[in-house]
């Protein structure tokens, strides 16, 4: 995998896309009377969020299309119990270990690239219980940057472990669909459990359903070789016409 510099980043991946979810984060389910949104757990689900601290790590997979990607940043969504603030203000998450791993037969494989914590800000989304409104779990948008990262076509795993200041956490809430135990589409996140130790499926123990965690990847798509060749031929033809003029 070659290293390349990347300019002009754009959205490459958002695992909330195409699932009929409310908002680009894939977390909001309803409007909150005090402003913003709730991300409500559906009964009999009990999962507020997966642990991403104290040697617990969350992982979810993604697939790179033809041509490959040049990655510049990854956005995760985390909360810390008891930590709240004005939407857009600096959050209480203060560090991340975000990594891109190879795929090993449907499981997290070898480490390929590591990111650098950039920022955490409060969103206007609050994770809450099935039958009560809880305002103590305000979700934060957490950005990590990557330098000189190129991914060839294929499947990879994104992992995150985080630190912060709050009563407990950071925690990673799962993608949430209003009134559903899980959103449509693949739900195959994994969590590293240090008590095993090892990777186990990311499951809501109340409903027994496998879950995904929301994340975004930004950067640049790499054109396929055939596209690059066509662009090159087009440029050459234009140059020839200019010379004849």
C-alpha positions, 0 to 999 in steps of 0.5 A, spaced: 500 500 500 503 506 497 503 512 501 500 518 498 498 526 500 491 527 499 488 534 498 480 536 497 477 531 502 470 528 501 465 523 504 468 516 502 463 512 507 458 513 512 455 507 514 448 510 516 447 512 509 441 508 505 438 505 511 432 510 512 435 512 518 434 519 521 440 524 520 447 523 517 449 520 524 444 514 524 443 515 531 437 520 532 430 517 533 425 523 535 425 530 537 427 532 544 422 537 547 428 541 550 432 542 543 436 537 539 434 529 538 433 523 542 436 516 540 432 512 544 433 504 545 427 500 543 425 495 548 427 489 549 434 492 548 438 495 553 444 497 550 446 504 551 453 504 548 459 499 547 465 500 551 471 503 548 475 505 554 479 501 559 482 496 554 475 495 551 475 496 543 470 497 538 471 495 531 466 495 525 468 493 517 467 497 511 469 496 504 473 500 499 471 500 492 474 500 485 480 504 484 481 505 492 481 510 497 486 516 500 483 517 507 484 523 511 480 523 517 475 518 520 469 521 525 466 516 530 460 518 535 461 517 542 458 519 549 461 519 556 455 518 562 454 525 565 458 529 560 453 534 557 454 541 553 452 546 548 452 543 541 458 545 537 462 546 544 468 542 545 466 535 548 469 531 554 472 526 550 480 528 550 483 522 546 482 516 541 486 510 538 483 509 531 486 504 527 485 501 520 486 494 520 486 488 515 480 483 514 482 476 516 476 472 514 471 476 517 475 478 523 479 484 525 486 482 522 493 486 522 494 493 524 495 497 517 494 505 519 493 509 526 490 516 526 491 522 530 486 525 535 483 531 532 477 534 536 471 532 540 464 536 540 458 535 542 452 534 538 445 535 539 443 528 540 442 524 547 442 517 548 436 515 552 432 509 555 426 505 552 421 508 556 424 514 560 428 521 557 435 521 559 439 527 558 446 525 561 448 521 555 450 527 550 453 524 544 460 527 541 462 527 534 470 525 535 474 526 529 481 523 528 486 524 522 490 520 518 496 522 514 498 519 507 494 513 507 492 509 501 487 503 501 486 498 495 480 495 494 477 490 499 474 490 506 477 493 512 476 494 519 476 500 523 477 500 531 477 505 536 479 506 543 478 512 547 479 516 553 475 522 556 473 526 563 466 524 565 463 519 570 464 513 565 466 512 558 467 513 553 461 509 550 459 508 542 452 508 541 449 503 536 446 505 529 439 506 531 432 506 527 426 508 531 422 502 533 426 497 531 431 492 534 437 494 529 437 498 522 437 494 516 443 492 513 449 488 515 450 488 523 457 485 524 461 490 529 466 486 534 468 488 541 475 487 544 473 484 551 480 484 555 476 479 560 476 474 554 481 476 552 479 477 544 474 479 539 466 478 540 460 480 536 457 487 538 450 484 541 445 488 545 444 483 550 437 485 552 434 484 545 440 479 542 441 483 536 447 484 533 449 492 532 453 496 528 456 503 530 456 509 526 462 512 523 464 516 517 471 516 513 473 522 509 478 523 503 479 522 496 476 516 491 482 514 487 480 513 479 480 506 476 486 505 471 481 505 465 478 511 467 485 514 468 487 512 461 481 515 458 482 521 461 490 521 459 487 519 452 482 525 452 488 530 454 493 527 449 487 528 443 486 535 446 493 537 445 494 534 438 488 539 436 491 545 439 497 543 436 494 543 429 490 549 430 
